Amino acid sequence: MSQEAIDRDLAVIGGGPVGLYAAYYAGLRSLSTVIIDSLPEPGGQVSAMYPDKPIYDIAGFPSIKGRDLVSGLVEQVTRFAPTYVLDQRAQVLQRTGNATIEITTDKGVLIRVRAVVISGGIGTFTPRPLPAGSEFLGRGLAFFVPALDAHAGQDVVVVGGGDSACDWALSLEPIARSVTLVHRRPAFRAHAHIVEQLHASTVSVIIDSEVSKLLGTDGVEQVEITGKDGSTMTLPAQAVIAALGFTANLGPIRDWGVEIVGNRHIPVDTTMATNIPGVYAAGDITEYRGKVRLISVGFGEAATAVNNAAVLINPEEQLFPGHSSDSLSIAV
Ligand SMILES: Cc1cc2nc3c(=O)[nH]c(=O)nc-3n(C[C@H](O)[C@H](O)[C@H](O)COP(=O)(O)OP(=O)(O)OC[C@H]3O[C@@H](n4cnc5c(N)ncnc54)[C@H](O)[C@@H]3O)c2cc1C
C-alpha cells in the first residue's frame, strides 16, 4: 500500500541534541520540518548513552542531566510542531527536479523537502537486542525509559552492565515496586561511584546471569533468569529494560553521494554546506579544521546551517534572522 509523501521545507536527519535544536531554529525561520531518527526516542547519544549523567558544559546550565536537556530541547521545538519520523532510518537521499530532495526511510516513508540538515552524529543508532523474548518488544520489553513514571508500581528488570543499565536501575528504584538488575558478568562496566550507589540501594543485583526467557500472554509477566552455573529462577516483571548498548553505523549516508572523510565525517564549509546543493550538516558528523565534537559547538552549527538553508529555500530572506528577543511573532 503506497503511503502519502511528507512534504516539508526542511528535513533534519538525526534527532539528537543538535538535530532537535536545528528543527527549533528552522521553526524560528518559519520553515516546516520533519525530524527522522532510527531510534524510537529523540535525544541521540544523550538519551541512548547517558540520560542520567550531569552535563557541565551547556551554556546557561551550570549542570543539567542528559534527560533534562533532551526534554528541554523537545519542549522548545514543540512550539513549531515538527513531524517526527522515529524508529526509521533515512535510507535513500536524492535530489530531484525543482530543487527538491527526496528521502525514503527503511520503512518506505517518502519525504520531500527543499533542504536537509544531516545531524547524524556517529551514525544510525541501533539498540543491541535482548536475545530472549524479542517478540515482547513494545509489550513490556523496551530499550529506553522515556518516562520513569510509566513504571510506577511495576516490577522492573533491567538487563546490562554499563552506565545506562545502572542509571536506569537507580532512577527507577524510587518509582517502581521492585527493580532487579541482571548482568551476565561478575563486574559492572559503569563508573565506580554509580556501582557504589547501586550496592547501597534496594536494587536487587544478579550477576553472572542472563535473562533466558520472557513469559506472558499479552505483555511481559515474568522473567526467567539463568545463572552461569545452570540454575534458573523466575521473577515477576511487567517491564524489562534491555540496556545492552547500541551499535552506531554511518550506514546509508555513505550511499548518498555526500563526501565522507576519515570514514565517518562529512566535510562542510563555513555555511555548513556539504558537497550536495541543499544538503547541510551539523553536530558530531561534521568535519573542518579545528572541529570540536561537543553539544555546544553543534548547536552553533545547527543555527548556521538552518539560516543558510532558509536563504537557499527563499533567496529573499536575510541570512541574519534578527534577534529572537526582538520578535513579536514568537509567542512564549
Ligand atoms: C558518555 C558520553 C558523555 C558525553 N558527555 C558530553 C558532555 O558532557 N558535553 C558535551 O558537549 N558532549 C558530550 N558528549 C558528546 C555528545 O553527546 C555529542 O557531541 C552529541 O550527542 C552530538 O549530538 P548530535 O546531535 O550531533 O549527534 P547524536 O547525539 O549522535 O545523534 C545523532 C542521531 O542521528 C541518528 N541517525 C544517524 N544516521 C541516521 C539515519 N540515516 N537515519 C535516521 N537517523 C539517523 C542516530 O540514530 C542518532 O540518534 C558525550 C558523549 C558520550 C558518549
The ligand as a MOL file (V3000), in Angstrom:
LIG
                    3D

  0  0  0     0  0            999 V3000
M  V30 BEGIN CTAB
M  V30 COUNTS 53 58 0 0 0
M  V30 BEGIN ATOM
M  V30 1 C 29.2020 9.0390 27.5730 0
M  V30 2 C 29.2230 10.3580 26.8220 0
M  V30 3 C 29.2820 11.5430 27.5270 0
M  V30 4 C 29.2990 12.7740 26.8450 0
M  V30 5 N 29.3570 13.9290 27.5670 0
M  V30 6 C 29.3120 15.1380 26.9130 0
M  V30 7 C 29.3650 16.3610 27.6400 0
M  V30 8 O 29.4700 16.3860 28.8620 0
M  V30 9 N 29.2940 17.5360 26.9210 0
M  V30 10 C 29.2010 17.5740 25.5510 0
M  V30 11 O 29.1250 18.6430 24.9690 0
M  V30 12 N 29.1820 16.3980 24.8450 0
M  V30 13 C 29.2480 15.1910 25.4910 0
M  V30 14 N 29.2230 14.0330 24.7710 0
M  V30 15 C 29.1650 14.1220 23.2920 0
M  V30 16 C 27.7570 14.4900 22.8480 0
M  V30 17 O 26.8250 13.5290 23.3100 0
M  V30 18 C 27.7230 14.6020 21.3310 0
M  V30 19 O 28.5920 15.6390 20.9430 0
M  V30 20 C 26.3050 14.9010 20.8650 0
M  V30 21 O 25.4130 13.8720 21.2120 0
M  V30 22 C 26.2820 15.1020 19.3530 0
M  V30 23 O 24.9760 15.3900 19.0010 0
M  V30 24 P 24.4380 15.1330 17.5360 0
M  V30 25 O 23.0100 15.5560 17.5690 0
M  V30 26 O 25.3820 15.7120 16.5500 0
M  V30 27 O 24.5440 13.5430 17.3020 0
M  V30 28 P 23.9700 12.3010 18.1180 0
M  V30 29 O 23.6860 12.6280 19.5120 0
M  V30 30 O 24.9220 11.1860 17.8340 0
M  V30 31 O 22.5780 11.9970 17.3910 0
M  V30 32 C 22.5730 11.5630 16.0680 0
M  V30 33 C 21.2800 10.8220 15.8010 0
M  V30 34 O 21.1840 10.6050 14.3930 0
M  V30 35 C 20.5770 9.3510 14.1630 0
M  V30 36 N 20.9040 8.9320 12.8000 0
M  V30 37 C 22.1340 8.8410 12.2100 0
M  V30 38 N 22.0090 8.4500 10.9270 0
M  V30 39 C 20.6700 8.3210 10.6960 0
M  V30 40 C 19.9110 7.9260 9.5690 0
M  V30 41 N 20.4700 7.6020 8.3950 0
M  V30 42 N 18.5610 7.8590 9.7090 0
M  V30 43 C 17.9540 8.1760 10.8960 0
M  V30 44 N 18.6480 8.5440 11.9920 0
M  V30 45 C 19.9780 8.6140 11.8910 0
M  V30 46 C 21.1740 8.4670 15.2520 0
M  V30 47 O 20.3450 7.3440 15.4920 0
M  V30 48 C 21.2160 9.4360 16.4430 0
M  V30 49 O 20.0460 9.3450 17.2270 0
M  V30 50 C 29.2370 12.8000 25.4210 0
M  V30 51 C 29.1530 11.5910 24.7080 0
M  V30 52 C 29.1480 10.3800 25.3970 0
M  V30 53 C 29.0570 9.0930 24.6020 0
M  V30 END ATOM
M  V30 BEGIN BOND
M  V30 1 1 1 2
M  V30 2 1 2 3
M  V30 3 2 2 52
M  V30 4 2 3 4
M  V30 5 1 4 5
M  V30 6 1 4 50
M  V30 7 2 5 6
M  V30 8 1 6 7
M  V30 9 1 6 13
M  V30 10 2 7 8
M  V30 11 1 7 9
M  V30 12 1 9 10
M  V30 13 2 10 11
M  V30 14 1 10 12
M  V30 15 2 12 13
M  V30 16 1 13 14
M  V30 17 1 14 15
M  V30 18 1 14 50
M  V30 19 1 15 16
M  V30 20 1 16 17
M  V30 21 1 16 18
M  V30 22 1 18 19
M  V30 23 1 18 20
M  V30 24 1 20 21
M  V30 25 1 20 22
M  V30 26 1 22 23
M  V30 27 1 23 24
M  V30 28 2 24 25
M  V30 29 1 24 26
M  V30 30 1 24 27
M  V30 31 1 27 28
M  V30 32 2 28 29
M  V30 33 1 28 30
M  V30 34 1 28 31
M  V30 35 1 31 32
M  V30 36 1 32 33
M  V30 37 1 33 34
M  V30 38 1 33 48
M  V30 39 1 34 35
M  V30 40 1 35 36
M  V30 41 1 35 46
M  V30 42 1 36 37
M  V30 43 1 36 45
M  V30 44 2 37 38
M  V30 45 1 38 39
M  V30 46 1 39 40
M  V30 47 2 39 45
M  V30 48 1 40 41
M  V30 49 2 40 42
M  V30 50 1 42 43
M  V30 51 2 43 44
M  V30 52 1 44 45
M  V30 53 1 46 47
M  V30 54 1 46 48
M  V30 55 1 48 49
M  V30 56 2 50 51
M  V30 57 1 51 52
M  V30 58 1 52 53
M  V30 END BOND
M  V30 END CTAB
M  END
